[in-house]
Amino acid sequence: MVLKNDTVGNIKRVEKAKDDVDTSATETKGTVLIHSAEQLENYAKTEEAKIEELIKAIVDSGAKVIVSGGAVGEMALHFCERHNGLWF
């Protein structure tokens, strides 16, 4: 596979990467009403845990490289690198 752009993040090389294609798109738009600092903190922890769970599931499936057609969130990139994944 040849990609025109550089990787996102610090990991620049992966060997023996598996090949799989998922063209599904997801929408993550919504409104959350928060009334206190405690609610905000709990919401942030829950979102962080969900993103890590998703990235860990992708890496645990054997995927080492993730190619995205859109922007990559900082938290998703953080967990991707924590689990030694490469993101384009």
Biopython code that builds the backbone (N, CA, C, O; Angstrom):
import numpy as np
from Bio.PDB.StructureBuilder import StructureBuilder

atoms = [
    (1, "MET", "N", (0.845, -1.167, 0.000)),
    (1, "MET", "CA", (0.000, 0.000, 0.000)),
    (1, "MET", "C", (0.894, 1.234, 0.000)),
    (1, "MET", "O", (1.881, 1.285, 0.734)),
    (2, "VAL", "N", (0.566, 2.202, -0.796)),
    (2, "VAL", "CA", (1.318, 3.452, -0.850)),
    (2, "VAL", "C", (0.418, 4.574, -0.359)),
    (2, "VAL", "O", (-0.694, 4.752, -0.856)),
    (3, "LEU", "N", (0.902, 5.331, 0.619)),
    (3, "LEU", "CA", (0.148, 6.450, 1.170)),
    (3, "LEU", "C", (0.931, 7.727, 0.959)),
    (3, "LEU", "O", (2.143, 7.771, 1.168)),
    (4, "LYS", "N", (0.234, 8.754, 0.549)),
    (4, "LYS", "CA", (0.863, 10.022, 0.202)),
    (4, "LYS", "C", (1.278, 10.828, 1.433)),
    (4, "LYS", "O", (2.311, 11.497, 1.412)),
    (5, "ASN", "N", (0.496, 10.773, 2.489)),
    (5, "ASN", "CA", (0.768, 11.590, 3.669)),
    (5, "ASN", "C", (1.612, 10.854, 4.688)),
    (5, "ASN", "O", (1.720, 9.628, 4.658)),
    (6, "ASP", "N", (2.216, 11.627, 5.601)),
    (6, "ASP", "CA", (3.002, 11.069, 6.689)),
    (6, "ASP", "C", (2.043, 10.544, 7.764)),
    (6, "ASP", "O", (0.846, 10.831, 7.743)),
    (7, "THR", "N", (2.591, 9.779, 8.691)),
    (7, "THR", "CA", (1.784, 9.256, 9.786)),
    (7, "THR", "C", (1.403, 10.378, 10.738)),
    (7, "THR", "O", (2.025, 11.440, 10.757)),
    (8, "VAL", "N", (0.359, 10.117, 11.529)),
    (8, "VAL", "CA", (-0.033, 11.030, 12.597)),
    (8, "VAL", "C", (0.547, 10.436, 13.865)),
    (8, "VAL", "O", (0.259, 9.284, 14.190)),
    (9, "GLY", "N", (1.352, 11.187, 14.582)),
    (9, "GLY", "CA", (1.935, 10.667, 15.813)),
    (9, "GLY", "C", (3.410, 10.348, 15.672)),
    (9, "GLY", "O", (4.052, 10.694, 14.680)),
    (10, "ASN", "N", (3.929, 9.682, 16.686)),
    (10, "ASN", "CA", (5.363, 9.430, 16.770)),
    (10, "ASN", "C", (5.809, 8.133, 16.113)),
    (10, "ASN", "O", (6.961, 8.027, 15.692)),
    (11, "ILE", "N", (4.930, 7.150, 16.015)),
    (11, "ILE", "CA", (5.297, 5.864, 15.424)),
    (11, "ILE", "C", (5.336, 6.022, 13.912)),
    (11, "ILE", "O", (4.360, 6.473, 13.312)),
    (12, "LYS", "N", (6.457, 5.654, 13.285)),
    (12, "LYS", "CA", (6.638, 5.883, 11.856)),
    (12, "LYS", "C", (6.811, 4.604, 11.050)),
    (12, "LYS", "O", (6.775, 4.647, 9.820)),
    (13, "ARG", "N", (7.000, 3.462, 11.718)),
    (13, "ARG", "CA", (7.249, 2.220, 10.985)),
    (13, "ARG", "C", (6.641, 1.041, 11.740)),
    (13, "ARG", "O", (6.741, 0.944, 12.963)),
    (14, "VAL", "N", (6.010, 0.151, 10.981)),
    (14, "VAL", "CA", (5.441, -1.073, 11.538)),
    (14, "VAL", "C", (5.778, -2.208, 10.592)),
    (14, "VAL", "O", (5.648, -2.067, 9.376)),
    (15, "GLU", "N", (6.211, -3.335, 11.142)),
    (15, "GLU", "CA", (6.518, -4.492, 10.313)),
    (15, "GLU", "C", (5.472, -5.573, 10.502)),
    (15, "GLU", "O", (4.886, -5.705, 11.577)),
    (16, "LYS", "N", (5.240, -6.357, 9.435)),
    (16, "LYS", "CA", (4.293, -7.475, 9.437)),
    (16, "LYS", "C", (2.880, -7.034, 9.811)),
    (16, "LYS", "O", (2.211, -7.696, 10.605)),
    (17, "ALA", "N", (2.427, -5.922, 9.244)),
    (17, "ALA", "CA", (1.074, -5.426, 9.497)),
    (17, "ALA", "C", (0.060, -6.229, 8.696)),
    (17, "ALA", "O", (0.310, -6.581, 7.543)),
    (18, "LYS", "N", (-1.090, -6.519, 9.312)),
    (18, "LYS", "CA", (-2.162, -7.227, 8.625)),
    (18, "LYS", "C", (-2.943, -6.255, 7.745)),
    (18, "LYS", "O", (-2.912, -5.044, 7.966)),
    (19, "ASP", "N", (-3.634, -6.787, 6.756)),
    (19, "ASP", "CA", (-4.412, -5.982, 5.825)),
    (19, "ASP", "C", (-5.898, -6.241, 6.042)),
    (19, "ASP", "O", (-6.345, -7.386, 5.971)),
    (20, "ASP", "N", (-6.652, -5.203, 6.302)),
    (20, "ASP", "CA", (-8.099, -5.303, 6.456)),
    (20, "ASP", "C", (-8.686, -3.948, 6.099)),
    (20, "ASP", "O", (-8.054, -2.914, 6.320)),
    (21, "VAL", "N", (-9.886, -3.952, 5.552)),
    (21, "VAL", "CA", (-10.515, -2.701, 5.138)),
    (21, "VAL", "C", (-11.894, -2.607, 5.767)),
    (21, "VAL", "O", (-12.688, -3.544, 5.687)),
    (22, "ASP", "N", (-12.174, -1.474, 6.390)),
    (22, "ASP", "CA", (-13.500, -1.193, 6.938)),
    (22, "ASP", "C", (-13.892, 0.179, 6.433)),
    (22, "ASP", "O", (-13.264, 1.175, 6.793)),
    (23, "THR", "N", (-14.909, 0.245, 5.612)),
    (23, "THR", "CA", (-15.306, 1.517, 5.013)),
    (23, "THR", "C", (-16.516, 2.119, 5.702)),
    (23, "THR", "O", (-17.099, 3.077, 5.193)),
    (24, "SER", "N", (-16.907, 1.579, 6.849)),
    (24, "SER", "CA", (-18.068, 2.115, 7.543)),
    (24, "SER", "C", (-17.752, 3.489, 8.121)),
    (24, "SER", "O", (-16.618, 3.781, 8.499)),
    (25, "ALA", "N", (-18.765, 4.307, 8.178)),
    (25, "ALA", "CA", (-18.613, 5.650, 8.730)),
    (25, "ALA", "C", (-19.459, 5.746, 9.998)),
    (25, "ALA", "O", (-20.524, 5.137, 10.094)),
    (26, "THR", "N", (-18.978, 6.508, 10.955)),
    (26, "THR", "CA", (-19.736, 6.702, 12.185)),
    (26, "THR", "C", (-19.944, 8.187, 12.418)),
    (26, "THR", "O", (-19.121, 9.016, 12.029)),
    (27, "GLU", "N", (-21.041, 8.501, 13.048)),
    (27, "GLU", "CA", (-21.339, 9.869, 13.453)),
    (27, "GLU", "C", (-21.300, 9.911, 14.967)),
    (27, "GLU", "O", (-21.896, 9.054, 15.620)),
    (28, "THR", "N", (-20.630, 10.861, 15.526)),
    (28, "THR", "CA", (-20.552, 10.969, 16.981)),
    (28, "THR", "C", (-21.032, 12.336, 17.449)),
    (28, "THR", "O", (-20.468, 12.910, 18.381)),
    (29, "LYS", "N", (-22.052, 12.848, 16.818)),
    (29, "LYS", "CA", (-22.582, 14.146, 17.230)),
    (29, "LYS", "C", (-23.667, 13.931, 18.272)),
    (29, "LYS", "O", (-24.446, 12.982, 18.190)),
    (30, "GLY", "N", (-23.708, 14.808, 19.234)),
    (30, "GLY", "CA", (-24.723, 14.726, 20.274)),
    (30, "GLY", "C", (-24.585, 15.884, 21.229)),
    (30, "GLY", "O", (-23.631, 16.659, 21.155)),
    (31, "THR", "N", (-25.543, 15.997, 22.128)),
    (31, "THR", "CA", (-25.535, 17.065, 23.112)),
    (31, "THR", "C", (-25.549, 16.452, 24.495)),
    (31, "THR", "O", (-26.338, 15.549, 24.774)),
    (32, "VAL", "N", (-24.687, 16.934, 25.353)),
    (32, "VAL", "CA", (-24.630, 16.469, 26.732)),
    (32, "VAL", "C", (-24.825, 17.684, 27.625)),
    (32, "VAL", "O", (-24.115, 18.681, 27.491)),
    (33, "LEU", "N", (-25.784, 17.600, 28.531)),
    (33, "LEU", "CA", (-26.061, 18.690, 29.463)),
    (33, "LEU", "C", (-25.411, 18.356, 30.795)),
    (33, "LEU", "O", (-25.754, 17.357, 31.427)),
    (34, "ILE", "N", (-24.476, 19.188, 31.220)),
    (34, "ILE", "CA", (-23.716, 18.958, 32.446)),
    (34, "ILE", "C", (-23.986, 20.102, 33.411)),
    (34, "ILE", "O", (-23.898, 21.276, 33.051)),
    (35, "HIS", "N", (-24.317, 19.734, 34.651)),
    (35, "HIS", "CA", (-24.690, 20.738, 35.646)),
    (35, "HIS", "C", (-23.625, 20.988, 36.704)),
    (35, "HIS", "O", (-23.703, 21.982, 37.425)),
    (36, "SER", "N", (-22.639, 20.116, 36.813)),
    (36, "SER", "CA", (-21.633, 20.305, 37.861)),
    (36, "SER", "C", (-20.261, 19.838, 37.377)),
    (36, "SER", "O", (-20.134, 19.137, 36.373)),
    (37, "ALA", "N", (-19.253, 20.249, 38.120)),
    (37, "ALA", "CA", (-17.885, 19.844, 37.797)),
    (37, "ALA", "C", (-17.727, 18.334, 37.955)),
    (37, "ALA", "O", (-16.981, 17.711, 37.200)),
    (38, "GLU", "N", (-18.413, 17.743, 38.920)),
    (38, "GLU", "CA", (-18.343, 16.293, 39.129)),
    (38, "GLU", "C", (-18.910, 15.542, 37.926)),
    (38, "GLU", "O", (-18.350, 14.530, 37.505)),
    (39, "GLN", "N", (-20.017, 16.031, 37.372)),
    (39, "GLN", "CA", (-20.596, 15.414, 36.179)),
    (39, "GLN", "C", (-19.638, 15.517, 34.999)),
    (39, "GLN", "O", (-19.493, 14.570, 34.226)),
    (40, "LEU", "N", (-18.992, 16.657, 34.862)),
    (40, "LEU", "CA", (-18.034, 16.854, 33.774)),
    (40, "LEU", "C", (-16.859, 15.887, 33.916)),
    (40, "LEU", "O", (-16.425, 15.282, 32.936)),
    (41, "GLU", "N", (-16.355, 15.748, 35.125)),
    (41, "GLU", "CA", (-15.234, 14.845, 35.355)),
    (41, "GLU", "C", (-15.627, 13.392, 35.064)),
    (41, "GLU", "O", (-14.861, 12.659, 34.440)),
    (42, "ASN", "N", (-16.795, 12.981, 35.505)),
    (42, "ASN", "CA", (-17.263, 11.620, 35.247)),
    (42, "ASN", "C", (-17.477, 11.377, 33.759)),
    (42, "ASN", "O", (-17.160, 10.299, 33.256)),
    (43, "TYR", "N", (-18.007, 12.359, 33.056)),
    (43, "TYR", "CA", (-18.223, 12.232, 31.614)),
    (43, "TYR", "C", (-16.883, 12.080, 30.891)),
    (43, "TYR", "O", (-16.743, 11.239, 30.003)),
    (44, "ALA", "N", (-15.907, 12.894, 31.274)),
    (44, "ALA", "CA", (-14.593, 12.832, 30.634)),
    (44, "ALA", "C", (-13.940, 11.464, 30.860)),
    (44, "ALA", "O", (-13.341, 10.904, 29.941)),
    (45, "LYS", "N", (-14.054, 10.930, 32.070)),
    (45, "LYS", "CA", (-13.471, 9.617, 32.369)),
    (45, "LYS", "C", (-14.150, 8.528, 31.543)),
    (45, "LYS", "O", (-13.485, 7.625, 31.036)),
    (46, "THR", "N", (-15.471, 8.612, 31.407)),
    (46, "THR", "CA", (-16.219, 7.628, 30.630)),
    (46, "THR", "C", (-15.821, 7.687, 29.160)),
    (46, "THR", "O", (-15.613, 6.645, 28.538)),
    (47, "GLU", "N", (-15.713, 8.876, 28.601)),
    (47, "GLU", "CA", (-15.309, 9.035, 27.199)),
    (47, "GLU", "C", (-13.895, 8.503, 26.977)),
    (47, "GLU", "O", (-13.626, 7.832, 25.980)),
    (48, "GLU", "N", (-13.009, 8.800, 27.897)),
    (48, "GLU", "CA", (-11.625, 8.329, 27.791)),
    (48, "GLU", "C", (-11.585, 6.802, 27.803)),
    (48, "GLU", "O", (-10.876, 6.186, 27.007)),
    (49, "ALA", "N", (-12.342, 6.202, 28.705)),
    (49, "ALA", "CA", (-12.372, 4.737, 28.803)),
    (49, "ALA", "C", (-12.935, 4.107, 27.528)),
    (49, "ALA", "O", (-12.436, 3.074, 27.081)),
    (50, "LYS", "N", (-13.963, 4.714, 26.940)),
    (50, "LYS", "CA", (-14.572, 4.182, 25.712)),
    (50, "LYS", "C", (-13.592, 4.254, 24.545)),
    (50, "LYS", "O", (-13.490, 3.312, 23.759)),
    (51, "ILE", "N", (-12.876, 5.361, 24.431)),
    (51, "ILE", "CA", (-11.912, 5.505, 23.337)),
    (51, "ILE", "C", (-10.779, 4.499, 23.496)),
    (51, "ILE", "O", (-10.363, 3.871, 22.523)),
    (52, "GLU", "N", (-10.274, 4.343, 24.731)),
    (52, "GLU", "CA", (-9.207, 3.366, 24.941)),
    (52, "GLU", "C", (-9.711, 1.951, 24.639)),
    (52, "GLU", "O", (-8.988, 1.155, 24.041)),
    (53, "GLU", "N", (-10.933, 1.633, 25.043)),
    (53, "GLU", "CA", (-11.513, 0.313, 24.775)),
    (53, "GLU", "C", (-11.597, 0.051, 23.277)),
    (53, "GLU", "O", (-11.291, -1.051, 22.821)),
    (54, "LEU", "N", (-12.008, 1.050, 22.515)),
    (54, "LEU", "CA", (-12.119, 0.917, 21.060)),
    (54, "LEU", "C", (-10.751, 0.702, 20.412)),
    (54, "LEU", "O", (-10.586, -0.211, 19.604)),
    (55, "ILE", "N", (-9.781, 1.529, 20.759)),
    (55, "ILE", "CA", (-8.436, 1.415, 20.180)),
    (55, "ILE", "C", (-7.803, 0.089, 20.585)),
    (55, "ILE", "O", (-7.187, -0.577, 19.752)),
    (56, "LYS", "N", (-7.945, -0.306, 21.853)),
    (56, "LYS", "CA", (-7.376, -1.566, 22.320)),
    (56, "LYS", "C", (-7.996, -2.745, 21.569)),
    (56, "LYS", "O", (-7.292, -3.698, 21.234)),
    (57, "ALA", "N", (-9.294, -2.697, 21.301)),
    (57, "ALA", "CA", (-9.958, -3.773, 20.557)),
    (57, "ALA", "C", (-9.404, -3.876, 19.139)),
    (57, "ALA", "O", (-9.215, -4.976, 18.621)),
    (58, "ILE", "N", (-9.144, -2.726, 18.512)),
    (58, "ILE", "CA", (-8.587, -2.717, 17.153)),
    (58, "ILE", "C", (-7.189, -3.339, 17.164)),
    (58, "ILE", "O", (-6.882, -4.199, 16.339)),
    (59, "VAL", "N", (-6.348, -2.902, 18.097)),
    (59, "VAL", "CA", (-4.976, -3.414, 18.175)),
    (59, "VAL", "C", (-4.969, -4.889, 18.591)),
    (59, "VAL", "O", (-4.174, -5.675, 18.076)),
    (60, "ASP", "N", (-5.847, -5.262, 19.513)),
    (60, "ASP", "CA", (-5.913, -6.665, 19.955)),
    (60, "ASP", "C", (-6.386, -7.593, 18.837)),
    (60, "ASP", "O", (-6.117, -8.794, 18.876)),
    (61, "SER", "N", (-7.088, -7.048, 17.843)),
    (61, "SER", "CA", (-7.534, -7.869, 16.720)),
    (61, "SER", "C", (-6.366, -8.237, 15.801)),
    (61, "SER", "O", (-6.508, -9.070, 14.906)),
    (62, "GLY", "N", (-5.215, -7.608, 16.034)),
    (62, "GLY", "CA", (-4.031, -7.885, 15.221)),
    (62, "GLY", "C", (-3.680, -6.733, 14.291)),
    (62, "GLY", "O", (-2.634, -6.760, 13.643)),
    (63, "ALA", "N", (-4.534, -5.728, 14.217)),
    (63, "ALA", "CA", (-4.245, -4.567, 13.365)),
    (63, "ALA", "C", (-3.137, -3.738, 13.999)),
    (63, "ALA", "O", (-3.164, -3.463, 15.198)),
    (64, "LYS", "N", (-2.178, -3.347, 13.197)),
    (64, "LYS", "CA", (-1.089, -2.497, 13.675)),
    (64, "LYS", "C", (-1.133, -1.119, 13.034)),
    (64, "LYS", "O", (-0.499, -0.183, 13.523)),
    (65, "VAL", "N", (-1.880, -0.991, 11.939)),
    (65, "VAL", "CA", (-1.956, 0.267, 11.198)),
    (65, "VAL", "C", (-3.423, 0.639, 11.022)),
    (65, "VAL", "O", (-4.237, -0.192, 10.619)),
    (66, "ILE", "N", (-3.757, 1.899, 11.327)),
    (66, "ILE", "CA", (-5.104, 2.411, 11.130)),
    (66, "ILE", "C", (-5.022, 3.545, 10.118)),
    (66, "ILE", "O", (-4.280, 4.508, 10.310)),
    (67, "VAL", "N", (-5.792, 3.425, 9.038)),
    (67, "VAL", "CA", (-5.830, 4.468, 8.013)),
    (67, "VAL", "C", (-7.184, 5.142, 8.113)),
    (67, "VAL", "O", (-8.221, 4.486, 8.016)),
    (68, "SER", "N", (-7.174, 6.445, 8.307)),
    (68, "SER", "CA", (-8.409, 7.202, 8.496)),
    (68, "SER", "C", (-8.531, 8.284, 7.434)),
    (68, "SER", "O", (-7.550, 8.938, 7.083)),
    (69, "GLY", "N", (-9.728, 8.463, 6.934)),
    (69, "GLY", "CA", (-9.969, 9.508, 5.948)),
    (69, "GLY", "C", (-10.301, 10.845, 6.575)),
    (69, "GLY", "O", (-10.525, 11.825, 5.865)),
    (70, "GLY", "N", (-10.336, 10.899, 7.895)),
    (70, "GLY", "CA", (-10.704, 12.136, 8.582)),
    (70, "GLY", "C", (-9.696, 12.504, 9.649)),
    (70, "GLY", "O", (-8.616, 11.921, 9.746)),
    (71, "ALA", "N", (-10.076, 13.482, 10.443)),
    (71, "ALA", "CA", (-9.200, 13.959, 11.516)),
    (71, "ALA", "C", (-9.088, 12.913, 12.617)),
    (71, "ALA", "O", (-9.994, 12.102, 12.809)),
    (72, "VAL", "N", (-7.984, 12.938, 13.329)),
    (72, "VAL", "CA", (-7.731, 12.014, 14.429)),
    (72, "VAL", "C", (-7.696, 12.816, 15.715)),
    (72, "VAL", "O", (-6.930, 13.773, 15.832)),
    (73, "GLY", "N", (-8.515, 12.436, 16.677)),
    (73, "GLY", "CA", (-8.531, 13.121, 17.966)),
    (73, "GLY", "C", (-7.272, 12.840, 18.754)),
    (73, "GLY", "O", (-6.673, 11.772, 18.623)),
    (74, "GLU", "N", (-6.870, 13.791, 19.569)),
    (74, "GLU", "CA", (-5.642, 13.649, 20.364)),
    (74, "GLU", "C", (-5.709, 12.457, 21.305)),
    (74, "GLU", "O", (-4.715, 11.753, 21.485)),
    (75, "MET", "N", (-6.875, 12.221, 21.910)),
    (75, "MET", "CA", (-6.994, 11.114, 22.840)),
    (75, "MET", "C", (-6.903, 9.776, 22.109)),
    (75, "MET", "O", (-6.264, 8.843, 22.596)),
    (76, "ALA", "N", (-7.544, 9.680, 20.937)),
    (76, "ALA", "CA", (-7.474, 8.448, 20.147)),
    (76, "ALA", "C", (-6.029, 8.175, 19.731)),
    (76, "ALA", "O", (-5.567, 7.036, 19.797)),
    (77, "LEU", "N", (-5.326, 9.204, 19.309)),
    (77, "LEU", "CA", (-3.920, 9.055, 18.923)),
    (77, "LEU", "C", (-3.071, 8.624, 20.115)),
    (77, "LEU", "O", (-2.185, 7.780, 19.977)),
    (78, "HIS", "N", (-3.338, 9.199, 21.277)),
    (78, "HIS", "CA", (-2.609, 8.837, 22.495)),
    (78, "HIS", "C", (-2.749, 7.339, 22.782)),
    (78, "HIS", "O", (-1.757, 6.659, 23.044)),
    (79, "PHE", "N", (-3.975, 6.832, 22.731)),
    (79, "PHE", "CA", (-4.192, 5.416, 23.030)),
    (79, "PHE", "C", (-3.662, 4.519, 21.912)),
    (79, "PHE", "O", (-3.219, 3.401, 22.178)),
    (80, "CYS", "N", (-3.701, 4.987, 20.687)),
    (80, "CYS", "CA", (-3.136, 4.227, 19.583)),
    (80, "CYS", "C", (-1.632, 4.041, 19.803)),
    (80, "CYS", "O", (-1.114, 2.936, 19.641)),
    (81, "GLU", "N", (-0.948, 5.094, 20.164)),
    (81, "GLU", "CA", (0.487, 5.008, 20.414)),
    (81, "GLU", "C", (0.791, 4.205, 21.677)),
    (81, "GLU", "O", (1.788, 3.485, 21.725)),
    (82, "ARG", "N", (-0.047, 4.319, 22.686)),
    (82, "ARG", "CA", (0.155, 3.547, 23.918)),
    (82, "ARG", "C", (0.116, 2.044, 23.632)),
    (82, "ARG", "O", (0.822, 1.260, 24.266)),
    (83, "HIS", "N", (-0.719, 1.660, 22.668)),
    (83, "HIS", "CA", (-0.863, 0.252, 22.313)),
    (83, "HIS", "C", (-0.051, -0.102, 21.049)),
    (83, "HIS", "O", (-0.297, -1.130, 20.419)),
    (84, "ASN", "N", (0.918, 0.761, 20.685)),
    (84, "ASN", "CA", (1.854, 0.535, 19.581)),
    (84, "ASN", "C", (1.180, 0.420, 18.217)),
    (84, "ASN", "O", (1.586, -0.395, 17.389)),
    (85, "GLY", "N", (0.167, 1.222, 17.986)),
    (85, "GLY", "CA", (-0.476, 1.275, 16.676)),
    (85, "GLY", "C", (0.025, 2.456, 15.865)),
    (85, "GLY", "O", (0.495, 3.444, 16.429)),
    (86, "LEU", "N", (-0.070, 2.365, 14.574)),
    (86, "LEU", "CA", (0.361, 3.424, 13.658)),
    (86, "LEU", "C", (-0.888, 3.989, 12.988)),
    (86, "LEU", "O", (-1.727, 3.227, 12.508)),
    (87, "TRP", "N", (-1.022, 5.317, 12.948)),
    (87, "TRP", "CA", (-2.217, 5.957, 12.409)),
    (87, "TRP", "C", (-1.868, 6.859, 11.231)),
    (87, "TRP", "O", (-0.981, 7.707, 11.323)),
    (88, "PHE", "N", (-2.589, 6.659, 10.108)),
    (88, "PHE", "CA", (-2.464, 7.543, 8.938)),
    (88, "PHE", "C", (-3.716, 8.362, 8.826)),
    (88, "PHE", "O", (-3.838, 9.180, 7.914)),
]
sb = StructureBuilder()
sb.init_structure("model")
sb.init_model(0)
sb.init_chain("A")
sb.init_seg("    ")
for serial, (resi, resn, name, xyz) in enumerate(atoms, 1):
    if name == "N":
        sb.init_residue(resn, " ", resi, " ")
    sb.init_atom(name, np.array(xyz, "f"), 0.0, 1.0, " ", f" {name:<3s}", serial, name[0])
structure = sb.get_structure()
